[in-house]
Amino acid sequence: MYKYVDRPLSSLDEGCRFLVWSMRAWVTAIGHKRCPAQLLAPAFARWRMIGGLQPFHRAMVLLNRDALDTLAFCPMGCSHVSEHEAVILELITSLRDRGPAATRETLDLVVAEESVGDMLETLSKIGAALAIAGIFPGEPVTNPGRSH
């Protein structure tokens, strides 16, 4: 998580930026009492992530319902990654980098026990969709001057 928290979005790869934007857009939609999945669908389709929309929506619902702490997301225009956004980025990359056991240990600190298994499965599906789309999050970009 520490490789992401308080980082400028411009220093992150496109997979990370896509996920941060998606988290913020989901939270914004909920705040405006709109269906987040419907609002996110065009962007997910454009990024070849439509297969990841349902798991992403499910993960956000589980976090909204079962997080052990109130999660805070930055507004859409914010140029840095919040602590909770960084935690979610880390959870998604953790399955690949550290495996399910270590990711489960982290999830135990984030969501209620009864949701840990669902979150683990959902994060796996999000990661698979990101990999298929070619935008699985990696390390922060060393040259943030690159634009997309």
VENQUIJO-V873427 format. One record per pair of residues at least 24 apart in sequence whose C-alpha atoms are under 8 Angstrom apart, sorted by sequence separation. I is the first residue (numbers start at 1). GAP is how many residues later the second one is. D is the distance in whole Angstrom. If there is no record, write none. Layout:
i=I gap=GAP d=D
i=I gap=GAP d=D
//
This chain:
i=95 gap=28 d=8
i=95 gap=29 d=7
i=26 gap=31 d=8
i=92 gap=31 d=6
i=91 gap=32 d=7
i=92 gap=32 d=7
i=26 gap=34 d=8
i=92 gap=34 d=7
i=93 gap=34 d=7
i=92 gap=35 d=6
i=23 gap=37 d=8
i=68 gap=41 d=7
i=69 gap=41 d=7
i=68 gap=42 d=6
i=67 gap=43 d=6
i=68 gap=43 d=5
i=67 gap=44 d=4
i=68 gap=44 d=6
i=93 gap=44 d=7
i=66 gap=45 d=5
i=67 gap=45 d=6
i=93 gap=45 d=8
i=27 gap=46 d=8
i=66 gap=46 d=5
i=28 gap=47 d=8
i=28 gap=48 d=8
i=63 gap=48 d=7
i=89 gap=48 d=8
i=24 gap=49 d=6
i=66 gap=49 d=7
i=23 gap=50 d=8
i=24 gap=50 d=7
i=24 gap=51 d=6
i=25 gap=51 d=7
i=24 gap=52 d=6
i=62 gap=53 d=7
i=21 gap=55 d=7
i=62 gap=57 d=7
i=59 gap=60 d=6
i=20 gap=61 d=8
i=23 gap=62 d=8
i=59 gap=63 d=6
i=58 gap=64 d=7
i=59 gap=64 d=7
i=20 gap=65 d=7
i=56 gap=66 d=7
i=55 gap=67 d=5
i=56 gap=67 d=8
i=55 gap=68 d=7
i=10 gap=69 d=8
i=20 gap=69 d=8
i=9 gap=70 d=6
i=19 gap=70 d=7
i=55 gap=70 d=6
i=56 gap=70 d=6
i=8 gap=71 d=6
i=9 gap=71 d=5
i=55 gap=71 d=6
i=8 gap=72 d=4
i=9 gap=72 d=7
i=7 gap=73 d=5
i=8 gap=73 d=7
i=16 gap=73 d=7
i=52 gap=73 d=7
i=6 gap=74 d=5
i=7 gap=74 d=6
i=52 gap=74 d=5
i=5 gap=75 d=8
i=6 gap=75 d=5
i=5 gap=76 d=5
i=6 gap=76 d=6
i=4 gap=77 d=7
i=5 gap=77 d=6
i=6 gap=77 d=7
i=52 gap=77 d=5
i=5 gap=78 d=5
i=51 gap=78 d=6
i=52 gap=78 d=7
i=5 gap=80 d=8
i=49 gap=80 d=6
i=5 gap=81 d=5
i=49 gap=81 d=7
i=1 gap=82 d=8
i=4 gap=82 d=5
i=2 gap=84 d=7
i=49 gap=84 d=6
i=1 gap=85 d=5
i=4 gap=85 d=8
i=48 gap=85 d=5
i=1 gap=86 d=5
i=4 gap=86 d=8
i=47 gap=86 d=7
i=1 gap=88 d=7
i=1 gap=89 d=5
i=15 gap=115 d=7
i=15 gap=120 d=5
i=16 gap=120 d=8
i=14 gap=121 d=6
i=15 gap=121 d=5
i=16 gap=121 d=5
i=15 gap=122 d=5
i=16 gap=122 d=8
i=14 gap=123 d=7
i=15 gap=123 d=8
i=13 gap=124 d=7
i=13 gap=125 d=7
i=13 gap=126 d=7
i=12 gap=127 d=7
i=13 gap=127 d=6
i=12 gap=128 d=4
i=13 gap=128 d=6
i=11 gap=129 d=6
i=12 gap=129 d=5
i=11 gap=130 d=5
i=11 gap=131 d=7
i=11 gap=132 d=7
i=12 gap=132 d=7
i=11 gap=133 d=5
i=10 gap=134 d=5
i=14 gap=134 d=8
i=10 gap=135 d=8
i=3 gap=136 d=8
i=4 gap=136 d=7
i=3 gap=137 d=7
//
